[in-house]
Amino acid sequence: IWLDTLDLGSRLFGLSSQAALWIVLALIILHLSVGALGGWLAWSLGHLVSLRLGGHSPEAV
């Protein structure tokens, strides 16, 4: 299914299949990077909220 989608997209936009593959890989890397950054920020925010609500810092234990 992926190869058919890449072929259809490359024909539709006039790109080579190799270029379409690089674009898909770049989008996957971007998606993973944004997800990792969002997860790290959420973890950090949760830690700050825990401290503000009277929790203990894991580093202090």
Jmol script that loads the backbone (N, CA, C; Angstrom):
load data "model"
ATOM      1  N   ILE A   1       0.833  -1.182   0.000  1.00  0.00           N
ATOM      2  CA  ILE A   1       0.000   0.000   0.000  1.00  0.00           C
ATOM      3  C   ILE A   1       0.882   1.252   0.000  1.00  0.00           C
ATOM      4  N   TRP A   2       1.961   1.241   0.812  1.00  0.00           N
ATOM      5  CA  TRP A   2       2.834   2.414   0.878  1.00  0.00           C
ATOM      6  C   TRP A   2       3.495   2.699  -0.464  1.00  0.00           C
ATOM      7  N   LEU A   3       3.959   1.652  -1.127  1.00  0.00           N
ATOM      8  CA  LEU A   3       4.630   1.865  -2.409  1.00  0.00           C
ATOM      9  C   LEU A   3       3.664   2.391  -3.454  1.00  0.00           C
ATOM     10  N   ASP A   4       2.441   1.874  -3.455  1.00  0.00           N
ATOM     11  CA  ASP A   4       1.432   2.382  -4.389  1.00  0.00           C
ATOM     12  C   ASP A   4       1.119   3.848  -4.107  1.00  0.00           C
ATOM     13  N   THR A   5       1.019   4.206  -2.836  1.00  0.00           N
ATOM     14  CA  THR A   5       0.744   5.596  -2.466  1.00  0.00           C
ATOM     15  C   THR A   5       1.895   6.506  -2.884  1.00  0.00           C
ATOM     16  N   LEU A   6       3.135   6.059  -2.662  1.00  0.00           N
ATOM     17  CA  LEU A   6       4.294   6.849  -3.084  1.00  0.00           C
ATOM     18  C   LEU A   6       4.328   7.023  -4.598  1.00  0.00           C
ATOM     19  N   ASP A   7       4.047   5.945  -5.336  1.00  0.00           N
ATOM     20  CA  ASP A   7       4.030   6.037  -6.798  1.00  0.00           C
ATOM     21  C   ASP A   7       2.943   6.983  -7.279  1.00  0.00           C
ATOM     22  N   LEU A   8       1.755   6.885  -6.698  1.00  0.00           N
ATOM     23  CA  LEU A   8       0.655   7.763  -7.092  1.00  0.00           C
ATOM     24  C   LEU A   8       0.985   9.224  -6.779  1.00  0.00           C
ATOM     25  N   GLY A   9       1.521   9.475  -5.598  1.00  0.00           N
ATOM     26  CA  GLY A   9       1.887  10.837  -5.222  1.00  0.00           C
ATOM     27  C   GLY A   9       2.996  11.402  -6.090  1.00  0.00           C
ATOM     28  N   SER A  10       3.983  10.585  -6.411  1.00  0.00           N
ATOM     29  CA  SER A  10       5.076  11.077  -7.249  1.00  0.00           C
ATOM     30  C   SER A  10       4.596  11.367  -8.668  1.00  0.00           C
ATOM     31  N   ARG A  11       3.673  10.565  -9.188  1.00  0.00           N
ATOM     32  CA  ARG A  11       3.105  10.855 -10.511  1.00  0.00           C
ATOM     33  C   ARG A  11       2.222  12.092 -10.467  1.00  0.00           C
ATOM     34  N   LEU A  12       1.455  12.248  -9.397  1.00  0.00           N
ATOM     35  CA  LEU A  12       0.540  13.376  -9.276  1.00  0.00           C
ATOM     36  C   LEU A  12       1.296  14.707  -9.201  1.00  0.00           C
ATOM     37  N   PHE A  13       2.391  14.729  -8.433  1.00  0.00           N
ATOM     38  CA  PHE A  13       3.152  15.964  -8.254  1.00  0.00           C
ATOM     39  C   PHE A  13       4.350  16.078  -9.190  1.00  0.00           C
ATOM     40  N   GLY A  14       4.581  15.078 -10.002  1.00  0.00           N
ATOM     41  CA  GLY A  14       5.688  15.127 -10.949  1.00  0.00           C
ATOM     42  C   GLY A  14       7.050  14.963 -10.303  1.00  0.00           C
ATOM     43  N   LEU A  15       7.112  14.261  -9.192  1.00  0.00           N
ATOM     44  CA  LEU A  15       8.374  14.016  -8.492  1.00  0.00           C
ATOM     45  C   LEU A  15       8.855  12.605  -8.781  1.00  0.00           C
ATOM     46  N   SER A  16      10.137  12.391  -8.589  1.00  0.00           N
ATOM     47  CA  SER A  16      10.643  11.029  -8.695  1.00  0.00           C
ATOM     48  C   SER A  16      10.255  10.253  -7.436  1.00  0.00           C
ATOM     49  N   SER A  17      10.224   8.954  -7.543  1.00  0.00           N
ATOM     50  CA  SER A  17       9.878   8.124  -6.380  1.00  0.00           C
ATOM     51  C   SER A  17      10.897   8.305  -5.264  1.00  0.00           C
ATOM     52  N   GLN A  18      12.153   8.518  -5.634  1.00  0.00           N
ATOM     53  CA  GLN A  18      13.208   8.720  -4.638  1.00  0.00           C
ATOM     54  C   GLN A  18      12.966  10.009  -3.848  1.00  0.00           C
ATOM     55  N   ALA A  19      12.547  11.069  -4.539  1.00  0.00           N
ATOM     56  CA  ALA A  19      12.266  12.337  -3.853  1.00  0.00           C
ATOM     57  C   ALA A  19      11.082  12.179  -2.910  1.00  0.00           C
ATOM     58  N   ALA A  20      10.063  11.459  -3.334  1.00  0.00           N
ATOM     59  CA  ALA A  20       8.892  11.247  -2.484  1.00  0.00           C
ATOM     60  C   ALA A  20       9.277  10.460  -1.233  1.00  0.00           C
ATOM     61  N   LEU A  21      10.165   9.489  -1.392  1.00  0.00           N
ATOM     62  CA  LEU A  21      10.617   8.700  -0.245  1.00  0.00           C
ATOM     63  C   LEU A  21      11.367   9.582   0.759  1.00  0.00           C
ATOM     64  N   TRP A  22      12.218  10.487   0.277  1.00  0.00           N
ATOM     65  CA  TRP A  22      12.946  11.397   1.162  1.00  0.00           C
ATOM     66  C   TRP A  22      11.996  12.337   1.887  1.00  0.00           C
ATOM     67  N   ILE A  23      10.955  12.779   1.198  1.00  0.00           N
ATOM     68  CA  ILE A  23       9.970  13.660   1.831  1.00  0.00           C
ATOM     69  C   ILE A  23       9.240  12.926   2.949  1.00  0.00           C
ATOM     70  N   VAL A  24       8.855  11.687   2.704  1.00  0.00           N
ATOM     71  CA  VAL A  24       8.166  10.890   3.724  1.00  0.00           C
ATOM     72  C   VAL A  24       9.087  10.659   4.921  1.00  0.00           C
ATOM     73  N   LEU A  25      10.345  10.340   4.673  1.00  0.00           N
ATOM     74  CA  LEU A  25      11.292  10.138   5.776  1.00  0.00           C
ATOM     75  C   LEU A  25      11.495  11.422   6.581  1.00  0.00           C
ATOM     76  N   ALA A  26      11.564  12.558   5.901  1.00  0.00           N
ATOM     77  CA  ALA A  26      11.705  13.834   6.602  1.00  0.00           C
ATOM     78  C   ALA A  26      10.480  14.118   7.463  1.00  0.00           C
ATOM     79  N   LEU A  27       9.295  13.811   6.954  1.00  0.00           N
ATOM     80  CA  LEU A  27       8.076  14.024   7.734  1.00  0.00           C
ATOM     81  C   LEU A  27       8.016  13.104   8.951  1.00  0.00           C
ATOM     82  N   ILE A  28       8.482  11.875   8.801  1.00  0.00           N
ATOM     83  CA  ILE A  28       8.512  10.943   9.937  1.00  0.00           C
ATOM     84  C   ILE A  28       9.466  11.459  11.014  1.00  0.00           C
ATOM     85  N   ILE A  29      10.639  11.924  10.599  1.00  0.00           N
ATOM     86  CA  ILE A  29      11.609  12.461  11.562  1.00  0.00           C
ATOM     87  C   ILE A  29      11.050  13.697  12.253  1.00  0.00           C
ATOM     88  N   LEU A  30      10.399  14.566  11.492  1.00  0.00           N
ATOM     89  CA  LEU A  30       9.783  15.760  12.076  1.00  0.00           C
ATOM     90  C   LEU A  30       8.700  15.379  13.084  1.00  0.00           C
ATOM     91  N   HIS A  31       7.878  14.399  12.730  1.00  0.00           N
ATOM     92  CA  HIS A  31       6.804  13.948  13.616  1.00  0.00           C
ATOM     93  C   HIS A  31       7.378  13.385  14.923  1.00  0.00           C
ATOM     94  N   LEU A  32       8.416  12.569  14.822  1.00  0.00           N
ATOM     95  CA  LEU A  32       9.038  12.003  16.021  1.00  0.00           C
ATOM     96  C   LEU A  32       9.688  13.084  16.881  1.00  0.00           C
ATOM     97  N   SER A  33      10.321  14.054  16.244  1.00  0.00           N
ATOM     98  CA  SER A  33      10.969  15.137  16.993  1.00  0.00           C
ATOM     99  C   SER A  33       9.953  15.984  17.745  1.00  0.00           C
ATOM    100  N   VAL A  34       8.873  16.349  17.085  1.00  0.00           N
ATOM    101  CA  VAL A  34       7.839  17.159  17.736  1.00  0.00           C
ATOM    102  C   VAL A  34       7.184  16.368  18.869  1.00  0.00           C
ATOM    103  N   GLY A  35       6.960  15.078  18.663  1.00  0.00           N
ATOM    104  CA  GLY A  35       6.384  14.242  19.711  1.00  0.00           C
ATOM    105  C   GLY A  35       7.302  14.115  20.914  1.00  0.00           C
ATOM    106  N   ALA A  36       8.597  13.958  20.664  1.00  0.00           N
ATOM    107  CA  ALA A  36       9.557  13.864  21.767  1.00  0.00           C
ATOM    108  C   ALA A  36       9.631  15.174  22.537  1.00  0.00           C
ATOM    109  N   LEU A  37       9.642  16.287  21.823  1.00  0.00           N
ATOM    110  CA  LEU A  37       9.673  17.593  22.482  1.00  0.00           C
ATOM    111  C   LEU A  37       8.405  17.819  23.302  1.00  0.00           C
ATOM    112  N   GLY A  38       7.260  17.466  22.757  1.00  0.00           N
ATOM    113  CA  GLY A  38       6.000  17.606  23.490  1.00  0.00           C
ATOM    114  C   GLY A  38       5.964  16.730  24.728  1.00  0.00           C
ATOM    115  N   GLY A  39       6.462  15.513  24.616  1.00  0.00           N
ATOM    116  CA  GLY A  39       6.514  14.620  25.768  1.00  0.00           C
ATOM    117  C   GLY A  39       7.436  15.132  26.857  1.00  0.00           C
ATOM    118  N   TRP A  40       8.586  15.648  26.444  1.00  0.00           N
ATOM    119  CA  TRP A  40       9.529  16.193  27.424  1.00  0.00           C
ATOM    120  C   TRP A  40       8.942  17.411  28.122  1.00  0.00           C
ATOM    121  N   LEU A  41       8.294  18.295  27.364  1.00  0.00           N
ATOM    122  CA  LEU A  41       7.674  19.472  27.974  1.00  0.00           C
ATOM    123  C   LEU A  41       6.538  19.087  28.918  1.00  0.00           C
ATOM    124  N   ALA A  42       5.743  18.097  28.544  1.00  0.00           N
ATOM    125  CA  ALA A  42       4.653  17.647  29.407  1.00  0.00           C
ATOM    126  C   ALA A  42       5.203  17.033  30.694  1.00  0.00           C
ATOM    127  N   TRP A  43       6.278  16.260  30.580  1.00  0.00           N
ATOM    128  CA  TRP A  43       6.889  15.667  31.767  1.00  0.00           C
ATOM    129  C   TRP A  43       7.429  16.762  32.684  1.00  0.00           C
ATOM    130  N   SER A  44       8.081  17.755  32.093  1.00  0.00           N
ATOM    131  CA  SER A  44       8.632  18.857  32.878  1.00  0.00           C
ATOM    132  C   SER A  44       7.523  19.658  33.558  1.00  0.00           C
ATOM    133  N   LEU A  45       6.456  19.933  32.838  1.00  0.00           N
ATOM    134  CA  LEU A  45       5.333  20.665  33.415  1.00  0.00           C
ATOM    135  C   LEU A  45       4.678  19.860  34.539  1.00  0.00           C
ATOM    136  N   GLY A  46       4.528  18.570  34.356  1.00  0.00           N
ATOM    137  CA  GLY A  46       3.977  17.719  35.410  1.00  0.00           C
ATOM    138  C   GLY A  46       4.847  17.728  36.652  1.00  0.00           C
ATOM    139  N   HIS A  47       6.153  17.743  36.451  1.00  0.00           N
ATOM    140  CA  HIS A  47       7.080  17.800  37.580  1.00  0.00           C
ATOM    141  C   HIS A  47       6.927  19.125  38.334  1.00  0.00           C
ATOM    142  N   LEU A  48       6.813  20.222  37.597  1.00  0.00           N
ATOM    143  CA  LEU A  48       6.645  21.531  38.240  1.00  0.00           C
ATOM    144  C   LEU A  48       5.320  21.625  38.993  1.00  0.00           C
ATOM    145  N   VAL A  49       4.263  21.090  38.424  1.00  0.00           N
ATOM    146  CA  VAL A  49       2.961  21.098  39.101  1.00  0.00           C
ATOM    147  C   VAL A  49       3.024  20.245  40.358  1.00  0.00           C
ATOM    148  N   SER A  50       3.696  19.107  40.283  1.00  0.00           N
ATOM    149  CA  SER A  50       3.845  18.241  41.448  1.00  0.00           C
ATOM    150  C   SER A  50       4.581  18.958  42.575  1.00  0.00           C
ATOM    151  N   LEU A  51       5.630  19.679  42.230  1.00  0.00           N
ATOM    152  CA  LEU A  51       6.367  20.426  43.254  1.00  0.00           C
ATOM    153  C   LEU A  51       5.512  21.532  43.849  1.00  0.00           C
ATOM    154  N   ARG A  52       4.760  22.201  43.016  1.00  0.00           N
ATOM    155  CA  ARG A  52       3.928  23.307  43.507  1.00  0.00           C
ATOM    156  C   ARG A  52       2.825  22.786  44.428  1.00  0.00           C
ATOM    157  N   LEU A  53       2.325  21.593  44.178  1.00  0.00           N
ATOM    158  CA  LEU A  53       1.255  21.033  45.003  1.00  0.00           C
ATOM    159  C   LEU A  53       1.791  20.332  46.249  1.00  0.00           C
ATOM    160  N   GLY A  54       3.067  20.483  46.520  1.00  0.00           N
ATOM    161  CA  GLY A  54       3.631  19.949  47.753  1.00  0.00           C
ATOM    162  C   GLY A  54       4.305  18.609  47.596  1.00  0.00           C
ATOM    163  N   GLY A  55       4.518  18.186  46.384  1.00  0.00           N
ATOM    164  CA  GLY A  55       5.214  16.924  46.168  1.00  0.00           C
ATOM    165  C   GLY A  55       6.701  17.076  46.408  1.00  0.00           C
ATOM    166  N   HIS A  56       7.399  15.977  46.406  1.00  0.00           N
ATOM    167  CA  HIS A  56       8.839  15.997  46.619  1.00  0.00           C
ATOM    168  C   HIS A  56       9.541  15.802  45.293  1.00  0.00           C
ATOM    169  N   SER A  57      10.663  16.442  45.157  1.00  0.00           N
ATOM    170  CA  SER A  57      11.465  16.311  43.951  1.00  0.00           C
ATOM    171  C   SER A  57      12.121  14.935  43.930  1.00  0.00           C
ATOM    172  N   PRO A  58      12.057  14.212  42.807  1.00  0.00           N
ATOM    173  CA  PRO A  58      12.709  12.896  42.738  1.00  0.00           C
ATOM    174  C   PRO A  58      14.221  12.996  42.925  1.00  0.00           C
ATOM    175  N   GLU A  59      14.820  14.131  42.587  1.00  0.00           N
ATOM    176  CA  GLU A  59      16.256  14.293  42.753  1.00  0.00           C
ATOM    177  C   GLU A  59      16.645  14.385  44.226  1.00  0.00           C
ATOM    178  N   ALA A  60      15.724  14.836  45.076  1.00  0.00           N
ATOM    179  CA  ALA A  60      16.017  15.020  46.497  1.00  0.00           C
ATOM    180  C   ALA A  60      15.904  13.719  47.282  1.00  0.00           C
ATOM    181  N   VAL A  61      15.331  12.692  46.684  1.00  0.00           N
ATOM    182  CA  VAL A  61      15.122  11.426  47.397  1.00  0.00           C
ATOM    183  C   VAL A  61      16.363  10.596  47.392  1.00  0.00           C
TER     184      VAL A  61
END
end "model"
wireframe off; spacefill off
backbone 0.3
color backbone group
